[in-house]
């Protein structure tokens, strides 16, 4: 189910701009974390530095099987430095779990 405020979520989480409407409409968005504007800027800057797309999820929340973004696109492989940066982002945003996806986006199927 697509959030009624998907345009706001796309502004806060740029990875969503890379996903077509039909695919987005099939995703469970209940697990998505809505960052503040400052958090979104920090996520975007970190994503640019790392050369990935970052997605923020609500900590300890899971989508229904097969309905999450990770089932649609490929996760990024991260080295220790990038993993440390994600850990730092999560410390600054303790209600969120941050996941890195390949940039450019690569479909899993």
Phi and psi restraints in degrees (range 20) as a CNS / XPLOR table:
assign (resid 1 and name C) (resid 2 and name N)
       (resid 2 and name CA) (resid 2 and name C) 1.0 -87.7 20.0 2
assign (resid 2 and name N) (resid 2 and name CA)
       (resid 2 and name C) (resid 3 and name N) 1.0 136.0 20.0 2
assign (resid 2 and name C) (resid 3 and name N)
       (resid 3 and name CA) (resid 3 and name C) 1.0 -67.0 20.0 2
assign (resid 3 and name N) (resid 3 and name CA)
       (resid 3 and name C) (resid 4 and name N) 1.0 145.2 20.0 2
assign (resid 3 and name C) (resid 4 and name N)
       (resid 4 and name CA) (resid 4 and name C) 1.0 -65.7 20.0 2
assign (resid 4 and name N) (resid 4 and name CA)
       (resid 4 and name C) (resid 5 and name N) 1.0 -21.8 20.0 2
assign (resid 4 and name C) (resid 5 and name N)
       (resid 5 and name CA) (resid 5 and name C) 1.0 -104.2 20.0 2
assign (resid 5 and name N) (resid 5 and name CA)
       (resid 5 and name C) (resid 6 and name N) 1.0 40.4 20.0 2
assign (resid 5 and name C) (resid 6 and name N)
       (resid 6 and name CA) (resid 6 and name C) 1.0 -60.4 20.0 2
assign (resid 6 and name N) (resid 6 and name CA)
       (resid 6 and name C) (resid 7 and name N) 1.0 -33.2 20.0 2
assign (resid 6 and name C) (resid 7 and name N)
       (resid 7 and name CA) (resid 7 and name C) 1.0 -64.8 20.0 2
assign (resid 7 and name N) (resid 7 and name CA)
       (resid 7 and name C) (resid 8 and name N) 1.0 -36.4 20.0 2
assign (resid 7 and name C) (resid 8 and name N)
       (resid 8 and name CA) (resid 8 and name C) 1.0 -67.3 20.0 2
assign (resid 8 and name N) (resid 8 and name CA)
       (resid 8 and name C) (resid 9 and name N) 1.0 -43.5 20.0 2
assign (resid 8 and name C) (resid 9 and name N)
       (resid 9 and name CA) (resid 9 and name C) 1.0 -63.1 20.0 2
assign (resid 9 and name N) (resid 9 and name CA)
       (resid 9 and name C) (resid 10 and name N) 1.0 -36.8 20.0 2
assign (resid 9 and name C) (resid 10 and name N)
       (resid 10 and name CA) (resid 10 and name C) 1.0 -65.7 20.0 2
assign (resid 10 and name N) (resid 10 and name CA)
       (resid 10 and name C) (resid 11 and name N) 1.0 -34.6 20.0 2
assign (resid 10 and name C) (resid 11 and name N)
       (resid 11 and name CA) (resid 11 and name C) 1.0 -68.7 20.0 2
assign (resid 11 and name N) (resid 11 and name CA)
       (resid 11 and name C) (resid 12 and name N) 1.0 -36.4 20.0 2
assign (resid 11 and name C) (resid 12 and name N)
       (resid 12 and name CA) (resid 12 and name C) 1.0 -81.9 20.0 2
assign (resid 12 and name N) (resid 12 and name CA)
       (resid 12 and name C) (resid 13 and name N) 1.0 -31.9 20.0 2
assign (resid 12 and name C) (resid 13 and name N)
       (resid 13 and name CA) (resid 13 and name C) 1.0 -127.1 20.0 2
assign (resid 13 and name N) (resid 13 and name CA)
       (resid 13 and name C) (resid 14 and name N) 1.0 86.0 20.0 2
assign (resid 13 and name C) (resid 14 and name N)
       (resid 14 and name CA) (resid 14 and name C) 1.0 -55.5 20.0 2
assign (resid 14 and name N) (resid 14 and name CA)
       (resid 14 and name C) (resid 15 and name N) 1.0 -23.1 20.0 2
assign (resid 14 and name C) (resid 15 and name N)
       (resid 15 and name CA) (resid 15 and name C) 1.0 -56.8 20.0 2
assign (resid 15 and name N) (resid 15 and name CA)
       (resid 15 and name C) (resid 16 and name N) 1.0 -31.5 20.0 2
assign (resid 15 and name C) (resid 16 and name N)
       (resid 16 and name CA) (resid 16 and name C) 1.0 -65.3 20.0 2
assign (resid 16 and name N) (resid 16 and name CA)
       (resid 16 and name C) (resid 17 and name N) 1.0 -22.4 20.0 2
assign (resid 16 and name C) (resid 17 and name N)
       (resid 17 and name CA) (resid 17 and name C) 1.0 -70.9 20.0 2
assign (resid 17 and name N) (resid 17 and name CA)
       (resid 17 and name C) (resid 18 and name N) 1.0 -16.7 20.0 2
assign (resid 17 and name C) (resid 18 and name N)
       (resid 18 and name CA) (resid 18 and name C) 1.0 -87.8 20.0 2
assign (resid 18 and name N) (resid 18 and name CA)
       (resid 18 and name C) (resid 19 and name N) 1.0 -6.3 20.0 2
assign (resid 18 and name C) (resid 19 and name N)
       (resid 19 and name CA) (resid 19 and name C) 1.0 -107.3 20.0 2
assign (resid 19 and name N) (resid 19 and name CA)
       (resid 19 and name C) (resid 20 and name N) 1.0 129.8 20.0 2
assign (resid 19 and name C) (resid 20 and name N)
       (resid 20 and name CA) (resid 20 and name C) 1.0 -68.6 20.0 2
assign (resid 20 and name N) (resid 20 and name CA)
       (resid 20 and name C) (resid 21 and name N) 1.0 156.8 20.0 2
assign (resid 20 and name C) (resid 21 and name N)
       (resid 21 and name CA) (resid 21 and name C) 1.0 -55.8 20.0 2
assign (resid 21 and name N) (resid 21 and name CA)
       (resid 21 and name C) (resid 22 and name N) 1.0 -42.8 20.0 2
assign (resid 21 and name C) (resid 22 and name N)
       (resid 22 and name CA) (resid 22 and name C) 1.0 -61.8 20.0 2
assign (resid 22 and name N) (resid 22 and name CA)
       (resid 22 and name C) (resid 23 and name N) 1.0 -43.7 20.0 2
assign (resid 22 and name C) (resid 23 and name N)
       (resid 23 and name CA) (resid 23 and name C) 1.0 -68.0 20.0 2
assign (resid 23 and name N) (resid 23 and name CA)
       (resid 23 and name C) (resid 24 and name N) 1.0 -41.8 20.0 2
assign (resid 23 and name C) (resid 24 and name N)
       (resid 24 and name CA) (resid 24 and name C) 1.0 -60.3 20.0 2
assign (resid 24 and name N) (resid 24 and name CA)
       (resid 24 and name C) (resid 25 and name N) 1.0 -38.0 20.0 2
assign (resid 24 and name C) (resid 25 and name N)
       (resid 25 and name CA) (resid 25 and name C) 1.0 -66.6 20.0 2
assign (resid 25 and name N) (resid 25 and name CA)
       (resid 25 and name C) (resid 26 and name N) 1.0 -19.2 20.0 2
assign (resid 25 and name C) (resid 26 and name N)
       (resid 26 and name CA) (resid 26 and name C) 1.0 -92.2 20.0 2
assign (resid 26 and name N) (resid 26 and name CA)
       (resid 26 and name C) (resid 27 and name N) 1.0 -7.9 20.0 2
assign (resid 26 and name C) (resid 27 and name N)
       (resid 27 and name CA) (resid 27 and name C) 1.0 -84.9 20.0 2
assign (resid 27 and name N) (resid 27 and name CA)
       (resid 27 and name C) (resid 28 and name N) 1.0 148.1 20.0 2
assign (resid 27 and name C) (resid 28 and name N)
       (resid 28 and name CA) (resid 28 and name C) 1.0 -83.4 20.0 2
assign (resid 28 and name N) (resid 28 and name CA)
       (resid 28 and name C) (resid 29 and name N) 1.0 109.7 20.0 2
assign (resid 28 and name C) (resid 29 and name N)
       (resid 29 and name CA) (resid 29 and name C) 1.0 -94.2 20.0 2
assign (resid 29 and name N) (resid 29 and name CA)
       (resid 29 and name C) (resid 30 and name N) 1.0 5.5 20.0 2
assign (resid 29 and name C) (resid 30 and name N)
       (resid 30 and name CA) (resid 30 and name C) 1.0 -65.5 20.0 2
assign (resid 30 and name N) (resid 30 and name CA)
       (resid 30 and name C) (resid 31 and name N) 1.0 -20.7 20.0 2
assign (resid 30 and name C) (resid 31 and name N)
       (resid 31 and name CA) (resid 31 and name C) 1.0 -90.6 20.0 2
assign (resid 31 and name N) (resid 31 and name CA)
       (resid 31 and name C) (resid 32 and name N) 1.0 -7.7 20.0 2
assign (resid 31 and name C) (resid 32 and name N)
       (resid 32 and name CA) (resid 32 and name C) 1.0 -71.4 20.0 2
assign (resid 32 and name N) (resid 32 and name CA)
       (resid 32 and name C) (resid 33 and name N) 1.0 137.6 20.0 2
assign (resid 32 and name C) (resid 33 and name N)
       (resid 33 and name CA) (resid 33 and name C) 1.0 -93.5 20.0 2
assign (resid 33 and name N) (resid 33 and name CA)
       (resid 33 and name C) (resid 34 and name N) 1.0 132.4 20.0 2
assign (resid 33 and name C) (resid 34 and name N)
       (resid 34 and name CA) (resid 34 and name C) 1.0 -93.4 20.0 2
assign (resid 34 and name N) (resid 34 and name CA)
       (resid 34 and name C) (resid 35 and name N) 1.0 102.0 20.0 2
assign (resid 34 and name C) (resid 35 and name N)
       (resid 35 and name CA) (resid 35 and name C) 1.0 -73.6 20.0 2
assign (resid 35 and name N) (resid 35 and name CA)
       (resid 35 and name C) (resid 36 and name N) 1.0 155.6 20.0 2
assign (resid 35 and name C) (resid 36 and name N)
       (resid 36 and name CA) (resid 36 and name C) 1.0 -69.7 20.0 2
assign (resid 36 and name N) (resid 36 and name CA)
       (resid 36 and name C) (resid 37 and name N) 1.0 170.3 20.0 2
assign (resid 36 and name C) (resid 37 and name N)
       (resid 37 and name CA) (resid 37 and name C) 1.0 -60.4 20.0 2
assign (resid 37 and name N) (resid 37 and name CA)
       (resid 37 and name C) (resid 38 and name N) 1.0 -41.7 20.0 2
assign (resid 37 and name C) (resid 38 and name N)
       (resid 38 and name CA) (resid 38 and name C) 1.0 -65.5 20.0 2
assign (resid 38 and name N) (resid 38 and name CA)
       (resid 38 and name C) (resid 39 and name N) 1.0 -42.4 20.0 2
assign (resid 38 and name C) (resid 39 and name N)
       (resid 39 and name CA) (resid 39 and name C) 1.0 -63.5 20.0 2
assign (resid 39 and name N) (resid 39 and name CA)
       (resid 39 and name C) (resid 40 and name N) 1.0 -40.8 20.0 2
assign (resid 39 and name C) (resid 40 and name N)
       (resid 40 and name CA) (resid 40 and name C) 1.0 -62.3 20.0 2
assign (resid 40 and name N) (resid 40 and name CA)
       (resid 40 and name C) (resid 41 and name N) 1.0 -40.9 20.0 2
assign (resid 40 and name C) (resid 41 and name N)
       (resid 41 and name CA) (resid 41 and name C) 1.0 -63.8 20.0 2
assign (resid 41 and name N) (resid 41 and name CA)
       (resid 41 and name C) (resid 42 and name N) 1.0 -41.3 20.0 2
assign (resid 41 and name C) (resid 42 and name N)
       (resid 42 and name CA) (resid 42 and name C) 1.0 -65.4 20.0 2
assign (resid 42 and name N) (resid 42 and name CA)
       (resid 42 and name C) (resid 43 and name N) 1.0 -41.9 20.0 2
assign (resid 42 and name C) (resid 43 and name N)
       (resid 43 and name CA) (resid 43 and name C) 1.0 -62.5 20.0 2
assign (resid 43 and name N) (resid 43 and name CA)
       (resid 43 and name C) (resid 44 and name N) 1.0 -44.1 20.0 2
assign (resid 43 and name C) (resid 44 and name N)
       (resid 44 and name CA) (resid 44 and name C) 1.0 -63.8 20.0 2
assign (resid 44 and name N) (resid 44 and name CA)
       (resid 44 and name C) (resid 45 and name N) 1.0 -42.5 20.0 2
assign (resid 44 and name C) (resid 45 and name N)
       (resid 45 and name CA) (resid 45 and name C) 1.0 -64.4 20.0 2
assign (resid 45 and name N) (resid 45 and name CA)
       (resid 45 and name C) (resid 46 and name N) 1.0 -42.7 20.0 2
assign (resid 45 and name C) (resid 46 and name N)
       (resid 46 and name CA) (resid 46 and name C) 1.0 -64.5 20.0 2
assign (resid 46 and name N) (resid 46 and name CA)
       (resid 46 and name C) (resid 47 and name N) 1.0 -41.6 20.0 2
assign (resid 46 and name C) (resid 47 and name N)
       (resid 47 and name CA) (resid 47 and name C) 1.0 -60.8 20.0 2
assign (resid 47 and name N) (resid 47 and name CA)
       (resid 47 and name C) (resid 48 and name N) 1.0 -42.4 20.0 2
assign (resid 47 and name C) (resid 48 and name N)
       (resid 48 and name CA) (resid 48 and name C) 1.0 -63.9 20.0 2
assign (resid 48 and name N) (resid 48 and name CA)
       (resid 48 and name C) (resid 49 and name N) 1.0 -43.3 20.0 2
assign (resid 48 and name C) (resid 49 and name N)
       (resid 49 and name CA) (resid 49 and name C) 1.0 -61.7 20.0 2
assign (resid 49 and name N) (resid 49 and name CA)
       (resid 49 and name C) (resid 50 and name N) 1.0 -39.2 20.0 2
assign (resid 49 and name C) (resid 50 and name N)
       (resid 50 and name CA) (resid 50 and name C) 1.0 -85.7 20.0 2
assign (resid 50 and name N) (resid 50 and name CA)
       (resid 50 and name C) (resid 51 and name N) 1.0 -14.2 20.0 2
assign (resid 50 and name C) (resid 51 and name N)
       (resid 51 and name CA) (resid 51 and name C) 1.0 72.9 20.0 2
assign (resid 51 and name N) (resid 51 and name CA)
       (resid 51 and name C) (resid 52 and name N) 1.0 32.9 20.0 2
assign (resid 51 and name C) (resid 52 and name N)
       (resid 52 and name CA) (resid 52 and name C) 1.0 -133.2 20.0 2
assign (resid 52 and name N) (resid 52 and name CA)
       (resid 52 and name C) (resid 53 and name N) 1.0 175.8 20.0 2
assign (resid 52 and name C) (resid 53 and name N)
       (resid 53 and name CA) (resid 53 and name C) 1.0 -103.0 20.0 2
assign (resid 53 and name N) (resid 53 and name CA)
       (resid 53 and name C) (resid 54 and name N) 1.0 139.2 20.0 2
assign (resid 53 and name C) (resid 54 and name N)
       (resid 54 and name CA) (resid 54 and name C) 1.0 -111.9 20.0 2
assign (resid 54 and name N) (resid 54 and name CA)
       (resid 54 and name C) (resid 55 and name N) 1.0 141.0 20.0 2
assign (resid 54 and name C) (resid 55 and name N)
       (resid 55 and name CA) (resid 55 and name C) 1.0 -124.5 20.0 2
assign (resid 55 and name N) (resid 55 and name CA)
       (resid 55 and name C) (resid 56 and name N) 1.0 136.5 20.0 2
assign (resid 55 and name C) (resid 56 and name N)
       (resid 56 and name CA) (resid 56 and name C) 1.0 -104.3 20.0 2
assign (resid 56 and name N) (resid 56 and name CA)
       (resid 56 and name C) (resid 57 and name N) 1.0 127.9 20.0 2
assign (resid 56 and name C) (resid 57 and name N)
       (resid 57 and name CA) (resid 57 and name C) 1.0 -117.2 20.0 2
assign (resid 57 and name N) (resid 57 and name CA)
       (resid 57 and name C) (resid 58 and name N) 1.0 154.4 20.0 2
assign (resid 57 and name C) (resid 58 and name N)
       (resid 58 and name CA) (resid 58 and name C) 1.0 -66.1 20.0 2
assign (resid 58 and name N) (resid 58 and name CA)
       (resid 58 and name C) (resid 59 and name N) 1.0 130.8 20.0 2
assign (resid 58 and name C) (resid 59 and name N)
       (resid 59 and name CA) (resid 59 and name C) 1.0 -59.6 20.0 2
assign (resid 59 and name N) (resid 59 and name CA)
       (resid 59 and name C) (resid 60 and name N) 1.0 141.2 20.0 2
assign (resid 59 and name C) (resid 60 and name N)
       (resid 60 and name CA) (resid 60 and name C) 1.0 59.7 20.0 2
assign (resid 60 and name N) (resid 60 and name CA)
       (resid 60 and name C) (resid 61 and name N) 1.0 32.3 20.0 2
assign (resid 60 and name C) (resid 61 and name N)
       (resid 61 and name CA) (resid 61 and name C) 1.0 -124.5 20.0 2
assign (resid 61 and name N) (resid 61 and name CA)
       (resid 61 and name C) (resid 62 and name N) 1.0 142.0 20.0 2
assign (resid 61 and name C) (resid 62 and name N)
       (resid 62 and name CA) (resid 62 and name C) 1.0 -130.8 20.0 2
assign (resid 62 and name N) (resid 62 and name CA)
       (resid 62 and name C) (resid 63 and name N) 1.0 141.0 20.0 2
assign (resid 62 and name C) (resid 63 and name N)
       (resid 63 and name CA) (resid 63 and name C) 1.0 -75.0 20.0 2
assign (resid 63 and name N) (resid 63 and name CA)
       (resid 63 and name C) (resid 64 and name N) 1.0 163.0 20.0 2
assign (resid 63 and name C) (resid 64 and name N)
       (resid 64 and name CA) (resid 64 and name C) 1.0 -61.3 20.0 2
assign (resid 64 and name N) (resid 64 and name CA)
       (resid 64 and name C) (resid 65 and name N) 1.0 149.9 20.0 2
assign (resid 64 and name C) (resid 65 and name N)
       (resid 65 and name CA) (resid 65 and name C) 1.0 -53.8 20.0 2
assign (resid 65 and name N) (resid 65 and name CA)
       (resid 65 and name C) (resid 66 and name N) 1.0 127.6 20.0 2
assign (resid 65 and name C) (resid 66 and name N)
       (resid 66 and name CA) (resid 66 and name C) 1.0 83.1 20.0 2
assign (resid 66 and name N) (resid 66 and name CA)
       (resid 66 and name C) (resid 67 and name N) 1.0 -2.8 20.0 2
assign (resid 66 and name C) (resid 67 and name N)
       (resid 67 and name CA) (resid 67 and name C) 1.0 -110.1 20.0 2
assign (resid 67 and name N) (resid 67 and name CA)
       (resid 67 and name C) (resid 68 and name N) 1.0 10.7 20.0 2
assign (resid 67 and name C) (resid 68 and name N)
       (resid 68 and name CA) (resid 68 and name C) 1.0 -98.2 20.0 2
assign (resid 68 and name N) (resid 68 and name CA)
       (resid 68 and name C) (resid 69 and name N) 1.0 160.5 20.0 2
assign (resid 68 and name C) (resid 69 and name N)
       (resid 69 and name CA) (resid 69 and name C) 1.0 -58.5 20.0 2
assign (resid 69 and name N) (resid 69 and name CA)
       (resid 69 and name C) (resid 70 and name N) 1.0 -33.2 20.0 2
assign (resid 69 and name C) (resid 70 and name N)
       (resid 70 and name CA) (resid 70 and name C) 1.0 -66.5 20.0 2
assign (resid 70 and name N) (resid 70 and name CA)
       (resid 70 and name C) (resid 71 and name N) 1.0 -17.1 20.0 2
assign (resid 70 and name C) (resid 71 and name N)
       (resid 71 and name CA) (resid 71 and name C) 1.0 -84.4 20.0 2
assign (resid 71 and name N) (resid 71 and name CA)
       (resid 71 and name C) (resid 72 and name N) 1.0 -12.8 20.0 2
assign (resid 71 and name C) (resid 72 and name N)
       (resid 72 and name CA) (resid 72 and name C) 1.0 -99.2 20.0 2
assign (resid 72 and name N) (resid 72 and name CA)
       (resid 72 and name C) (resid 73 and name N) 1.0 -41.7 20.0 2
assign (resid 72 and name C) (resid 73 and name N)
       (resid 73 and name CA) (resid 73 and name C) 1.0 -127.3 20.0 2
assign (resid 73 and name N) (resid 73 and name CA)
       (resid 73 and name C) (resid 74 and name N) 1.0 160.7 20.0 2
assign (resid 73 and name C) (resid 74 and name N)
       (resid 74 and name CA) (resid 74 and name C) 1.0 -81.5 20.0 2
assign (resid 74 and name N) (resid 74 and name CA)
       (resid 74 and name C) (resid 75 and name N) 1.0 136.4 20.0 2
assign (resid 74 and name C) (resid 75 and name N)
       (resid 75 and name CA) (resid 75 and name C) 1.0 -72.4 20.0 2
assign (resid 75 and name N) (resid 75 and name CA)
       (resid 75 and name C) (resid 76 and name N) 1.0 152.6 20.0 2
assign (resid 75 and name C) (resid 76 and name N)
       (resid 76 and name CA) (resid 76 and name C) 1.0 -83.2 20.0 2
assign (resid 76 and name N) (resid 76 and name CA)
       (resid 76 and name C) (resid 77 and name N) 1.0 147.8 20.0 2
assign (resid 76 and name C) (resid 77 and name N)
       (resid 77 and name CA) (resid 77 and name C) 1.0 -88.4 20.0 2
assign (resid 77 and name N) (resid 77 and name CA)
       (resid 77 and name C) (resid 78 and name N) 1.0 129.1 20.0 2
assign (resid 77 and name C) (resid 78 and name N)
       (resid 78 and name CA) (resid 78 and name C) 1.0 -119.5 20.0 2
assign (resid 78 and name N) (resid 78 and name CA)
       (resid 78 and name C) (resid 79 and name N) 1.0 141.5 20.0 2
assign (resid 78 and name C) (resid 79 and name N)
       (resid 79 and name CA) (resid 79 and name C) 1.0 -85.3 20.0 2
assign (resid 79 and name N) (resid 79 and name CA)
       (resid 79 and name C) (resid 80 and name N) 1.0 178.3 20.0 2
assign (resid 79 and name C) (resid 80 and name N)
       (resid 80 and name CA) (resid 80 and name C) 1.0 -60.8 20.0 2
assign (resid 80 and name N) (resid 80 and name CA)
       (resid 80 and name C) (resid 81 and name N) 1.0 -37.8 20.0 2
assign (resid 80 and name C) (resid 81 and name N)
       (resid 81 and name CA) (resid 81 and name C) 1.0 -64.3 20.0 2
assign (resid 81 and name N) (resid 81 and name CA)
       (resid 81 and name C) (resid 82 and name N) 1.0 -44.0 20.0 2
assign (resid 81 and name C) (resid 82 and name N)
       (resid 82 and name CA) (resid 82 and name C) 1.0 -69.0 20.0 2
assign (resid 82 and name N) (resid 82 and name CA)
       (resid 82 and name C) (resid 83 and name N) 1.0 -37.6 20.0 2
assign (resid 82 and name C) (resid 83 and name N)
       (resid 83 and name CA) (resid 83 and name C) 1.0 -62.5 20.0 2
assign (resid 83 and name N) (resid 83 and name CA)
       (resid 83 and name C) (resid 84 and name N) 1.0 -39.2 20.0 2
assign (resid 83 and name C) (resid 84 and name N)
       (resid 84 and name CA) (resid 84 and name C) 1.0 -63.9 20.0 2
assign (resid 84 and name N) (resid 84 and name CA)
       (resid 84 and name C) (resid 85 and name N) 1.0 -38.7 20.0 2
assign (resid 84 and name C) (resid 85 and name N)
       (resid 85 and name CA) (resid 85 and name C) 1.0 -65.5 20.0 2
assign (resid 85 and name N) (resid 85 and name CA)
       (resid 85 and name C) (resid 86 and name N) 1.0 -40.0 20.0 2
assign (resid 85 and name C) (resid 86 and name N)
       (resid 86 and name CA) (resid 86 and name C) 1.0 -66.1 20.0 2
assign (resid 86 and name N) (resid 86 and name CA)
       (resid 86 and name C) (resid 87 and name N) 1.0 -40.0 20.0 2
assign (resid 86 and name C) (resid 87 and name N)
       (resid 87 and name CA) (resid 87 and name C) 1.0 -60.9 20.0 2
assign (resid 87 and name N) (resid 87 and name CA)
       (resid 87 and name C) (resid 88 and name N) 1.0 -38.7 20.0 2
assign (resid 87 and name C) (resid 88 and name N)
       (resid 88 and name CA) (resid 88 and name C) 1.0 -65.3 20.0 2
assign (resid 88 and name N) (resid 88 and name CA)
       (resid 88 and name C) (resid 89 and name N) 1.0 -40.8 20.0 2
assign (resid 88 and name C) (resid 89 and name N)
       (resid 89 and name CA) (resid 89 and name C) 1.0 -62.4 20.0 2
assign (resid 89 and name N) (resid 89 and name CA)
       (resid 89 and name C) (resid 90 and name N) 1.0 -42.6 20.0 2
assign (resid 89 and name C) (resid 90 and name N)
       (resid 90 and name CA) (resid 90 and name C) 1.0 -67.6 20.0 2
assign (resid 90 and name N) (resid 90 and name CA)
       (resid 90 and name C) (resid 91 and name N) 1.0 -33.4 20.0 2
assign (resid 90 and name C) (resid 91 and name N)
       (resid 91 and name CA) (resid 91 and name C) 1.0 -65.5 20.0 2
assign (resid 91 and name N) (resid 91 and name CA)
       (resid 91 and name C) (resid 92 and name N) 1.0 -38.0 20.0 2
assign (resid 91 and name C) (resid 92 and name N)
       (resid 92 and name CA) (resid 92 and name C) 1.0 -75.5 20.0 2
assign (resid 92 and name N) (resid 92 and name CA)
       (resid 92 and name C) (resid 93 and name N) 1.0 -16.2 20.0 2
assign (resid 92 and name C) (resid 93 and name N)
       (resid 93 and name CA) (resid 93 and name C) 1.0 -136.2 20.0 2
assign (resid 93 and name N) (resid 93 and name CA)
       (resid 93 and name C) (resid 94 and name N) 1.0 70.5 20.0 2
assign (resid 93 and name C) (resid 94 and name N)
       (resid 94 and name CA) (resid 94 and name C) 1.0 -64.7 20.0 2
assign (resid 94 and name N) (resid 94 and name CA)
       (resid 94 and name C) (resid 95 and name N) 1.0 -14.8 20.0 2
assign (resid 94 and name C) (resid 95 and name N)
       (resid 95 and name CA) (resid 95 and name C) 1.0 -88.6 20.0 2
assign (resid 95 and name N) (resid 95 and name CA)
       (resid 95 and name C) (resid 96 and name N) 1.0 3.4 20.0 2
assign (resid 95 and name C) (resid 96 and name N)
       (resid 96 and name CA) (resid 96 and name C) 1.0 -123.2 20.0 2
assign (resid 96 and name N) (resid 96 and name CA)
       (resid 96 and name C) (resid 97 and name N) 1.0 149.3 20.0 2
assign (resid 96 and name C) (resid 97 and name N)
       (resid 97 and name CA) (resid 97 and name C) 1.0 -111.8 20.0 2
assign (resid 97 and name N) (resid 97 and name CA)
       (resid 97 and name C) (resid 98 and name N) 1.0 129.2 20.0 2
assign (resid 97 and name C) (resid 98 and name N)
       (resid 98 and name CA) (resid 98 and name C) 1.0 -105.2 20.0 2
assign (resid 98 and name N) (resid 98 and name CA)
       (resid 98 and name C) (resid 99 and name N) 1.0 130.1 20.0 2
assign (resid 98 and name C) (resid 99 and name N)
       (resid 99 and name CA) (resid 99 and name C) 1.0 -121.9 20.0 2
assign (resid 99 and name N) (resid 99 and name CA)
       (resid 99 and name C) (resid 100 and name N) 1.0 137.3 20.0 2
assign (resid 99 and name C) (resid 100 and name N)
       (resid 100 and name CA) (resid 100 and name C) 1.0 -100.5 20.0 2
assign (resid 100 and name N) (resid 100 and name CA)
       (resid 100 and name C) (resid 101 and name N) 1.0 135.0 20.0 2
assign (resid 100 and name C) (resid 101 and name N)
       (resid 101 and name CA) (resid 101 and name C) 1.0 -120.2 20.0 2
assign (resid 101 and name N) (resid 101 and name CA)
       (resid 101 and name C) (resid 102 and name N) 1.0 152.7 20.0 2
assign (resid 101 and name C) (resid 102 and name N)
       (resid 102 and name CA) (resid 102 and name C) 1.0 -56.6 20.0 2
assign (resid 102 and name N) (resid 102 and name CA)
       (resid 102 and name C) (resid 103 and name N) 1.0 144.7 20.0 2
assign (resid 102 and name C) (resid 103 and name N)
       (resid 103 and name CA) (resid 103 and name C) 1.0 -127.2 20.0 2
assign (resid 103 and name N) (resid 103 and name CA)
       (resid 103 and name C) (resid 104 and name N) 1.0 116.7 20.0 2
assign (resid 103 and name C) (resid 104 and name N)
       (resid 104 and name CA) (resid 104 and name C) 1.0 -70.7 20.0 2
assign (resid 104 and name N) (resid 104 and name CA)
       (resid 104 and name C) (resid 105 and name N) 1.0 161.4 20.0 2
assign (resid 104 and name C) (resid 105 and name N)
       (resid 105 and name CA) (resid 105 and name C) 1.0 -60.1 20.0 2
assign (resid 105 and name N) (resid 105 and name CA)
       (resid 105 and name C) (resid 106 and name N) 1.0 138.3 20.0 2
assign (resid 105 and name C) (resid 106 and name N)
       (resid 106 and name CA) (resid 106 and name C) 1.0 -126.3 20.0 2
assign (resid 106 and name N) (resid 106 and name CA)
       (resid 106 and name C) (resid 107 and name N) 1.0 124.8 20.0 2
assign (resid 106 and name C) (resid 107 and name N)
       (resid 107 and name CA) (resid 107 and name C) 1.0 -65.7 20.0 2
assign (resid 107 and name N) (resid 107 and name CA)
       (resid 107 and name C) (resid 108 and name N) 1.0 143.0 20.0 2
assign (resid 107 and name C) (resid 108 and name N)
       (resid 108 and name CA) (resid 108 and name C) 1.0 -79.4 20.0 2
assign (resid 108 and name N) (resid 108 and name CA)
       (resid 108 and name C) (resid 109 and name N) 1.0 -28.1 20.0 2
